[in-house]
Amino acid sequence: MERPNNKAELGAYNTAINVIGGLRDCSVIFKAINSHFSQSDSLKELVKRRNEFNLRTEKSRTRIERAVRKVFLQFKNEEHQDLIQEIFTERVPLQAEMEG
């Protein structure tokens, strides 16, 4: 496999990952992705109303919600989305499920 040899081939650096890197507990990312695909939950509910990321300000919660969408919930096509949905809803155990 050929490796890209310049920045133009790699694409722009996504700085939204820096916001995610500042989280104390990254395991909640799995819950956030799962909530995106859930019929009974939503990412907005998890981040803003229930504050499961344990963030103090509304501005921080908005930044995290936006970063999760930008970093983890951008799909190339429907097959890509289906694959990620299957992995996170059926194959990746959430922390609460592992403890129970």
Secondary structure as UniProt FT lines:
FT   HELIX           7..10
FT   HELIX           16..21
FT   TURN            26..27
FT   HELIX           28..37
FT   HELIX           43..44
FT   HELIX           45..49
FT   TURN            52..53
FT   HELIX           58..72
FT   HELIX           78..86
FT   HELIX           87..91
FT   HELIX           95..99
//
